[in-house]
Amino acid sequence: MQTTLEILTHPLLTSVRHGFFTRRGGASSGLFAGLNCGYGSSDQAEIVSINRARVAKAMGVPSGGLATVHQVHSAEIAVLRQGDDPADLARIRADGIITDQPGVALAVLTADCQPILLADPEAQVIGAVHAGWRGALSGVIEAAVGAMNDLGATRIRAVIGPTISQRAYEVSEDFMDEFLVEEPDYHRFFAGGPNGRPMFDLPSFGLMRLREAGVEAEWTRHCTYSDADRFFSYRRSTHQKQADYGRLISVIAL
């Protein structure tokens, strides 16, 4: 079994510790083979704990210093303040975490949705966001940027990690209509697919929302669906009629 973790980084965030972890190097097996970090999966909880401990160690924080929230595809943001216990955040229903506190690592879990890591290195403010289509459309990105601004961030940089790409993201007409009702110009994020159904460009939509919020942003250009060796994918597991799927973790720390 491969034990070496594979951690993707981006030049835009070199001033802070960060990593988009692939599935390589974990203790899980079977459908979850590799670094499954999702307690919400049917993987053994103790194995997930081992995987998360490896992530924490790689990020230079204790196991208890890895902060996650109960993700619900919302626009809610949790703020980790001085004296807060990172473990307490796990009960909070939210889809982003921000902090200006050193010694903790903020993490989000994904399996096709966008993991977004944000930082203002000068202001020493960081954030981690889980942005699926619903959260991105409802404003989770702007909520995170606003919360970071409240902590003093003024020059935020952000990177979207491995997510499902447009060529793999076939959606319904009703799905597309949810976007067009909000803004007709959002049609530019949809293209015709091989089955005559729309194909949605989630990372381009995320980049647009970040940049319109005044953030310098890039995407790592990794597609979760298309690379089963490196990434978990909810949609791929559904298409393959698998019983469950693992969760990737993306982490940032001061």
CORJO-V239837 format. One record per pair of residues at least 4 apart in sequence whose C-alpha atoms are under 8 Angstrom apart, sorted by the first residue. I is the first residue (numbers start at 1). J is the second residue. If there is no record, write none. Layout:
i->I j->J
i->I j->J
//
This chain:
i->1 j->25
i->2 j->24
i->2 j->25
i->2 j->26
i->2 j->34
i->3 j->24
i->3 j->25
i->3 j->26
i->3 j->27
i->4 j->24
i->4 j->25
i->4 j->26
i->5 j->21
i->5 j->22
i->5 j->24
i->5 j->25
i->5 j->26
i->6 j->21
i->6 j->22
i->6 j->23
i->6 j->24
i->6 j->25
i->7 j->19
i->7 j->20
i->7 j->21
i->7 j->22
i->8 j->19
i->8 j->20
i->8 j->21
i->8 j->22
i->9 j->13
i->9 j->14
i->9 j->18
i->9 j->19
i->9 j->20
i->10 j->14
i->10 j->159
i->10 j->220
i->12 j->157
i->12 j->158
i->12 j->159
i->12 j->217
i->12 j->218
i->13 j->17
i->13 j->18
i->13 j->118
i->13 j->119
i->13 j->157
i->13 j->158
i->13 j->159
i->14 j->18
i->15 j->121
i->16 j->119
i->16 j->121
i->16 j->252
i->16 j->253
i->16 j->254
i->17 j->59
i->17 j->252
i->17 j->253
i->17 j->254
i->18 j->59
i->18 j->117
i->18 j->250
i->18 j->251
i->18 j->252
i->18 j->253
i->19 j->250
i->19 j->251
i->19 j->252
i->20 j->161
i->20 j->162
i->20 j->249
i->20 j->250
i->20 j->251
i->21 j->248
i->21 j->249
i->21 j->250
i->21 j->251
i->22 j->35
i->22 j->230
i->22 j->231
i->22 j->248
i->22 j->249
i->23 j->33
i->23 j->34
i->23 j->35
i->23 j->36
i->23 j->229
i->23 j->230
i->23 j->231
i->23 j->232
i->23 j->248
i->24 j->34
i->24 j->35
i->24 j->229
i->24 j->230
i->25 j->34
i->25 j->35
i->26 j->33
i->26 j->34
i->26 j->35
i->26 j->36
i->26 j->51
i->26 j->54
i->27 j->33
i->27 j->34
i->27 j->35
i->27 j->36
i->27 j->47
i->27 j->48
i->27 j->50
i->27 j->51
i->28 j->32
i->28 j->33
i->28 j->34
i->28 j->35
i->28 j->36
i->28 j->43
i->28 j->47
i->28 j->48
i->28 j->51
i->29 j->33
i->29 j->34
i->31 j->242
i->31 j->244
i->31 j->245
i->31 j->246
i->32 j->36
i->32 j->43
i->32 j->245
i->32 j->246
i->35 j->48
i->35 j->51
i->35 j->248
i->36 j->43
i->36 j->48
i->36 j->51
i->36 j->246
i->36 j->247
i->36 j->248
i->37 j->48
i->37 j->49
i->37 j->51
i->37 j->52
i->37 j->109
i->37 j->246
i->37 j->247
i->37 j->248
i->37 j->249
i->38 j->43
i->38 j->48
i->38 j->109
i->38 j->246
i->38 j->247
i->38 j->248
i->39 j->43
i->39 j->45
i->39 j->48
i->41 j->244
i->41 j->245
i->41 j->246
i->41 j->247
i->42 j->244
i->43 j->47
i->43 j->48
i->44 j->48
i->45 j->49
i->46 j->50
i->47 j->51
i->48 j->52
i->49 j->53
i->50 j->54
i->51 j->55
i->52 j->56
i->52 j->63
i->53 j->57
i->53 j->62
i->53 j->63
i->54 j->58
i->55 j->59
i->56 j->60
i->56 j->61
i->56 j->62
i->56 j->63
i->56 j->65
i->56 j->66
i->56 j->105
i->57 j->61
i->57 j->62
i->57 j->63
i->59 j->105
i->59 j->251
i->59 j->252
i->59 j->253
i->61 j->65
i->61 j->66
i->61 j->103
i->61 j->104
i->61 j->105
i->62 j->66
i->64 j->86
i->64 j->87
i->65 j->86
i->65 j->87
i->65 j->103
i->65 j->104
i->65 j->105
i->66 j->86
i->66 j->87
i->66 j->104
i->66 j->105
i->66 j->106
i->66 j->107
i->67 j->86
i->67 j->87
i->67 j->89
i->67 j->90
i->67 j->104
i->67 j->105
i->67 j->106
i->67 j->107
i->68 j->86
i->68 j->87
i->68 j->89
i->68 j->90
i->68 j->97
i->68 j->106
i->68 j->107
i->68 j->108
i->69 j->78
i->69 j->89
i->69 j->90
i->69 j->91
i->69 j->92
i->69 j->93
i->69 j->94
i->69 j->95
i->69 j->96
i->69 j->97
i->69 j->108
i->70 j->89
i->70 j->90
i->70 j->91
i->70 j->92
i->70 j->93
i->70 j->94
i->70 j->95
i->71 j->93
i->71 j->94
i->71 j->95
i->71 j->130
i->72 j->93
i->72 j->94
i->72 j->95
i->73 j->94
i->73 j->95
i->73 j->130
i->73 j->131
i->73 j->132
i->73 j->134
i->73 j->135
i->74 j->94
i->74 j->95
i->74 j->134
i->74 j->135
i->74 j->138
i->74 j->140
i->75 j->94
i->75 j->95
i->75 j->96
i->75 j->135
i->75 j->136
i->75 j->138
i->75 j->139
i->75 j->140
i->75 j->141
i->75 j->143
i->76 j->93
i->76 j->94
i->76 j->95
i->76 j->96
i->76 j->140
i->76 j->143
i->77 j->94
i->77 j->95
i->77 j->96
i->77 j->97
i->77 j->98
i->77 j->140
i->77 j->143
i->77 j->144
i->77 j->147
i->78 j->89
i->78 j->92
i->78 j->94
i->78 j->95
i->78 j->96
i->78 j->97
i->78 j->98
i->79 j->97
i->79 j->98
i->79 j->99
i->79 j->147
i->80 j->84
i->80 j->86
i->80 j->89
i->80 j->97
i->80 j->98
i->80 j->99
i->80 j->100
i->80 j->101
i->81 j->99
i->81 j->100
i->81 j->101
i->82 j->101
i->84 j->88
i->85 j->89
i->86 j->90
i->86 j->104
i->88 j->92
i->95 j->108
i->95 j->129
i->95 j->130
i->95 j->131
i->95 j->135
i->95 j->140
i->96 j->108
i->96 j->127
i->96 j->128
i->96 j->129
i->96 j->130
i->96 j->140
i->96 j->144
i->97 j->106
i->97 j->107
i->97 j->127
i->97 j->128
i->97 j->129
i->97 j->144
i->98 j->106
i->98 j->125
i->98 j->126
i->98 j->127
i->98 j->128
i->98 j->144
i->98 j->147
i->98 j->148
i->99 j->125
i->99 j->126
i->99 j->127
i->99 j->148
i->99 j->151
i->100 j->124
i->100 j->125
i->100 j->126
i->100 j->151
i->100 j->254
i->101 j->125
i->101 j->254
i->102 j->253
i->102 j->254
i->103 j->253
i->103 j->254
i->104 j->253
i->104 j->254
i->105 j->251
i->105 j->252
i->105 j->253
i->105 j->254
i->106 j->127
i->106 j->128
i->106 j->251
i->106 j->252
i->106 j->253
i->107 j->128
i->107 j->249
i->107 j->250
i->107 j->251
i->107 j->252
i->108 j->115
i->108 j->128
i->108 j->129
i->108 j->130
i->108 j->249
i->108 j->250
i->108 j->251
i->109 j->115
i->109 j->130
i->109 j->247
i->109 j->248
i->109 j->249
i->109 j->250
i->110 j->114
i->110 j->115
i->110 j->130
i->110 j->247
i->110 j->248
i->110 j->249
i->111 j->163
i->111 j->224
i->111 j->231
i->111 j->232
i->111 j->233
i->111 j->234
i->111 j->245
i->111 j->246
i->111 j->247
i->111 j->248
i->112 j->132
i->112 j->162
i->112 j->163
i->112 j->164
i->112 j->224
i->112 j->225
i->112 j->232
i->112 j->233
i->112 j->234
i->112 j->235
i->113 j->130
i->113 j->131
i->113 j->132
i->113 j->133
i->113 j->163
i->113 j->164
i->114 j->129
i->114 j->130
i->114 j->131
i->114 j->132
i->114 j->160
i->114 j->161
i->114 j->162
i->114 j->163
i->114 j->164
i->114 j->202
i->114 j->203
i->114 j->206
i->115 j->128
i->115 j->129
i->115 j->130
i->115 j->131
i->115 j->160
i->115 j->161
i->115 j->162
i->115 j->163
i->115 j->250
i->116 j->128
i->116 j->129
i->116 j->130
i->116 j->131
i->116 j->158
i->116 j->159
i->116 j->160
i->116 j->161
i->116 j->250
i->117 j->126
i->117 j->127
i->117 j->128
i->117 j->129
i->117 j->158
i->117 j->159
i->117 j->160
i->117 j->161
i->117 j->250
i->117 j->251
i->117 j->252
i->118 j->126
i->118 j->127
i->118 j->128
i->118 j->156
i->118 j->157
i->118 j->158
i->118 j->159
i->119 j->124
i->119 j->125
i->119 j->126
i->119 j->127
i->119 j->156
i->119 j->157
i->119 j->158
i->120 j->124
i->120 j->125
i->120 j->126
i->120 j->153
i->120 j->154
i->120 j->155
i->120 j->156
i->120 j->157
i->121 j->125
i->121 j->126
i->123 j->152
i->123 j->153
i->123 j->154
i->124 j->153
i->124 j->254
i->125 j->148
i->125 j->151
i->125 j->152
i->125 j->153
i->125 j->254
i->126 j->148
i->126 j->252
i->126 j->253
i->126 j->254
i->127 j->144
i->127 j->148
i->127 j->252
i->128 j->250
i->128 j->251
i->128 j->252
i->129 j->140
i->129 j->141
i->129 j->144
i->130 j->135
i->131 j->135
i->131 j->136
i->131 j->140
i->131 j->141
i->131 j->206
i->132 j->136
i->132 j->202
i->133 j->137
i->133 j->202
i->134 j->138
i->135 j->139
i->135 j->140
i->135 j->141
i->136 j->140
i->136 j->141
i->136 j->205
i->136 j->206
i->136 j->209
i->137 j->179
i->139 j->143
i->140 j->144
i->141 j->145
i->141 j->206
i->141 j->209
i->141 j->210
i->142 j->146
i->142 j->209
i->142 j->210
i->142 j->213
i->143 j->147
i->144 j->148
i->145 j->149
i->145 j->156
i->145 j->213
i->146 j->150
i->147 j->151
i->148 j->152
i->148 j->153
i->149 j->153
i->149 j->154
i->155 j->215
i->156 j->214
i->156 j->215
i->156 j->216
i->157 j->215
i->157 j->216
i->157 j->217
i->158 j->210
i->158 j->215
i->158 j->216
i->158 j->217
i->158 j->218
i->159 j->217
i->159 j->218
i->159 j->219
i->159 j->220
i->160 j->203
i->160 j->206
i->160 j->207
i->160 j->217
i->160 j->218
i->160 j->219
i->160 j->220
i->161 j->219
i->161 j->220
i->161 j->221
i->161 j->222
i->161 j->250
i->162 j->219
i->162 j->220
i->162 j->221
i->162 j->222
i->162 j->223
i->162 j->224
i->162 j->231
i->163 j->202
i->163 j->203
i->163 j->222
i->163 j->223
i->163 j->224
i->163 j->225
i->164 j->168
i->164 j->169
i->164 j->202
i->164 j->203
i->164 j->222
i->164 j->223
i->164 j->224
i->164 j->225
i->164 j->233
i->165 j->169
i->165 j->201
i->165 j->202
i->165 j->203
i->165 j->222
i->165 j->223
i->165 j->224
i->165 j->225
i->166 j->170
i->166 j->199
i->166 j->200
i->166 j->201
i->166 j->202
i->167 j->199
i->168 j->199
i->168 j->225
i->168 j->226
i->169 j->199
i->169 j->200
i->169 j->201
i->170 j->193
i->170 j->197
i->170 j->198
i->170 j->199
i->170 j->200
i->171 j->175
i->171 j->176
i->171 j->197
i->171 j->198
i->171 j->199
i->171 j->200
i->172 j->176
i->172 j->197
i->172 j->198
i->173 j->177
i->173 j->197
i->173 j->198
i->174 j->178
i->175 j->179
i->176 j->180
i->176 j->187
i->176 j->190
i->176 j->198
i->177 j->181
i->178 j->182
i->179 j->183
i->179 j->184
i->179 j->186
i->179 j->187
i->180 j->184
i->180 j->185
i->180 j->186
i->180 j->187
i->186 j->190
i->189 j->200
i->189 j->201
i->189 j->202
i->189 j->204
i->189 j->205
i->190 j->198
i->190 j->199
i->190 j->200
i->190 j->201
i->191 j->198
i->191 j->199
i->191 j->200
i->192 j->196
i->192 j->197
i->192 j->198
i->192 j->199
i->193 j->197
i->193 j->198
i->193 j->199
i->201 j->205
i->202 j->206
i->203 j->207
i->203 j->219
i->204 j->208
i->205 j->209
i->206 j->210
i->207 j->211
i->207 j->217
i->207 j->218
i->207 j->219
i->208 j->212
i->209 j->213
i->210 j->214
i->210 j->215
i->210 j->216
i->210 j->217
i->211 j->215
i->211 j->216
i->211 j->217
i->223 j->227
i->224 j->228
i->224 j->230
i->224 j->231
i->224 j->232
i->224 j->233
i->225 j->231
i->225 j->232
i->225 j->233
i->225 j->235
i->225 j->236
i->227 j->231
i->228 j->232
i->228 j->233
i->231 j->248
i->232 j->245
i->232 j->246
i->232 j->247
i->232 j->248
i->233 j->237
i->233 j->245
i->233 j->246
i->233 j->247
i->234 j->238
i->234 j->245
i->235 j->239
i->236 j->240
i->237 j->241
i->237 j->242
i->237 j->243
i->237 j->244
i->237 j->245
i->238 j->242
//
